[in-house]
Amino acid sequence: MTLAARKLKNLERWSPRRFRKDALDRYKEMNIHYAAQLKQRTIGNYKWVFLGLVDRPKIVNIRSVQLGAFSDLTLQQVIVRFHSEQSLSVYNEKGKLIGGGPTKCYKVLEHVVFQRCLWDKDPNWLIYGYYFLPMPQLPPLPPDYISGQGTAESG
């Protein structure tokens, strides 16, 4: 266990399992609110749907930094990796689907930074930032494989 993780456990009843669950809830909330903000700023409508996890959320980094000489000025960050399946539907102002679709499944790998300032006395972790990595697209299957005639082997 890293020193930062030990500091978290000492400061509160922090559990990685509970944190991953709470982080997943915040992650879903963030995406729903982001789609709602897009709707307000642009013409048309966006609908984001969380379809499920490919892998369970993983804590990839924990940092605890003391700012200055005072022990109560501590900043904590936890980076969580989410590998999920999602769909995004984009509709024009008349309600016609113009992008994505409710049946299109996209695999998304994102890293979300959660931050907490201990001097704030707020027990909630905030999303400080995130980044996503584009998933490599596999080549399409040959037509005879899709119809059930072929095999997965090539050549």
Sequence and secondary structure as in RCSB ss.txt:
>XXXX:A:sequence
MTLAARKLKNLERWSPRRFRKDALDRYKEMNIHYAAQLKQRTIGNYKWVFLGLVDRPKIVNIRSVQLGAFSDLTL
QQVIVRFHSEQSLSVYNEKGKLIGGGPTKCYKVLEHVVFQRCLWDKDPNWLIYGYYFLPMPQLPPLPPDYISGQG
TAESG
>XXXX:A:secstr
  HHHHHHHHHS   HHHHHHHHHHHHHHHHHHHHHHHHHHSSSEEEEEEEEEEEEEEEEEEEEEE TT TT EE
EEEEEEEEEEEEEEEE TTS EEEE TT  EEEEEEEEEEEEGGG     EEEEEEEE         HHHHTTSS
 S   
